[in-house]
Amino acid sequence: NKSRHAVEECYDTLRYLGVPVPAEPMYPLSLPQYELPQSKLDWKVRIAIAPISRWVTKNWPAENFIQLAARLERELNAAIYVVGGPAEKDLGEKIIAATTAGVNLCGVTSIAETMAALKQMDVLVSNDSGPMHMGVVTGVPVAVPFGPTLPERTGPYGEGNLVVRANNCKPCRKRVCPKGTMECMTGISVDMMFDAVCKLLKR
């Protein structure tokens, strides 16, 4: 039944084996100790940004992430941490360049260390990607701009997260935009994502 969330589908394995299905999933992971690089300034909140996914069509515009990071620091006094692999390092540098003292962890931390860093965040802003699910596992609230994929299928699982969508395009589930416009992602404004972060912080 592919109309369910992928997590619910994975539960079928437990049901087949006769293992009781938990009311909510738990992830008893053993994460390494990771000390976040500290800013010289006194921040109120810590916000992580994961700006890249494996599909071009799932990527919110880089310029939007840059503008959002600057605004989060300016208006919410937020410490910005960009997470990702070595391939995202250059984009991470562009994002933190828009801040006073952001930290680029792209290519610096292992997967386990990235999860340990996410566990210390107040909010994660991420595309539909691996880091989004890592945020869910570590318990950090996630705000996600969703475009071509279905959040009810592969979105952040469970309560306490926010999916932001544009109203001008239906999910096509394609790696290449059929219209060539990427309007499902470009239609999500910086204001929309900023408001989503504020809602999560208020919770």
N, C-alpha and C positions, 0 to 999 in steps of 0.2 A: 504494500500500500504506500505509494510514493506521494500521496497527498498529505502525509503527516510530516512532522519535523524529523530530521535525520536521527536525532537522539531517541525519539519514540520508536523509530524503525529498528535501531540497535537493541532496544529492549526486547525485541522478538527473540533474540538469541537466548536471553535469560528465561523467557517464557518457555521456549522449546526445551531448555535444560531443566525446567521445573524449579528454577531459582526465583524466590520472591522478588518482585520488582519494587524498588523503593518509591516512596511518594515523591521524593525529589532526589536528583542525583547528588552524590557527594564525591569529592575528588581528594582522597587522602594522600596527597603528593608530599614527598620529602624534597623541599627546595633548599638550595644552598643559601647560606648567609650572603647577602649582597648589600653593601653600604653605598647608598646613592651618593654621587658627587654633590656636595652641598654648595648652594649659592651663598655669596657674601651678603645677600639681602635677606630680609625677613619676609618670607612668603606666607600667605594664609592657606593656600591650597596647592596640591601637586596635581598636574594634569599631564597625562601621557598622550602622545600622538603617534599613530601608526599609519603613515601616509600612502602605503603601497599594497596592492593585492597582485595576484598572479594574472588577473584578467585586466587588460587595459580598460575595458568597459565598466569595471567595478571601481575604478579609481576616480575619486573626487578630484577636481582640478587642483594641481599643486599650488597655484596662486591663492586658492581659497584657504588651503591649510596655512599658508604663510600669513594671510590676513587674519585668520582666526587666532593663530598663536599670538600675534601682536596684540589683538584685542583682549584675549584672555588674560595676558599679563597686565595690560594697561588698566582694564576695568575691574578685574577680579583679584588683582595682585597674585596671580598664579605663577608658580614655577613650572616651566615647560620642559618636558623630557621627550625627545623623539626616539622611538624604538624601531628596530628593523635590522636587516642583515647588511652585509657590506655593500650590496648593490644600491641600497637606499642612502648611503652615507652622504653623497653630494646633495641630495634633496634635503636630508636632515640639516646640513649646513645652511642651506638657504632658509629653512624654516627658523632656525635659532638665530640667524642673522637679523631677523625682524624683531627679535626680543632683546632685552637688556642683558640677560644672563641665562638664556636657555641652555640645555645640555643635550648634546647629540650622542646617543648611545648606539647608533646604528653601526654594526660591525664591531662593536666594543664588547658586547655581552654575548654569552652563549644563550641558547634557547632557555635553559634552566635559569640562568641569571636574569634573563629578560622577564621571565615569570616572577622571579623574586622581586624584581624592580616594580613590576606592575602591581604586586600585592601591596606596595607602599603608596599607591596612587589614590587620589580621591575620585578621579574620573579618567576614563580612557576614551579618546576619540579615534575611531579606526574605520577603515573601509571594511567591507565584507571580506575577511581574510583570516589567516591563522591567528595573528595577534588578537583579533576580536574574540575568538573562542578561548584563547589563553586568558584574556581578561575575565571572561565569565568564570572560568575554572578557579581563578585566584580570588574571585569575589569583588572585583572592582566594577562599579557601574559603567556601562558602555553606551556611548552615543555613536550611532552608525548611519552614515548616508548610504541609502540603498537604492540601486538603480535597476540593472537587468535581472537580478536574481530575486528569489522569493523569500522574504524574511520568515514566513511561516514554515519554510522548508529548511533553510540554512542560516537563519538569523540568530542573534544571541539568545540562547535558551534560558528560559526562566523569567522571573519577575525582576523588576529593578533596573531594566535597561530601556533604551529608547531607540527606535528605528525612525529615521527621517526620510521621507520620500517626496519627490516632486509629483504634481498631479497631472503632468502633461504627457505622460508616456507609460504604457503598460509594460510590465517585465517581459523581455523577449528571451531571456536565458541564453544569450549569445555572446561569444567572445569578441565579435566584431559588430559594431553598431549597424543595423540594417539601413538606418536613415543617414548614417555618416555624420550625425550631429551630436551624439552623446548627450542629448537633451535631458535624459532621465537623471543624469548626474549634474550637468551644468545648471539644471533648473532648481537645484538645492542651493540656497543662498548661504552666505556666511552668517547672516542674521538667524536663519533657521537653526543652524548648528550651534550657534552661541546660545540661543534660547534653550535648546535641548540640554546643553551642559549646565545652564543655570537651574533648570528643573531638577536635574539629577543631584546637584549640590544641595538644593533646598530639601530634598528627601532625606 
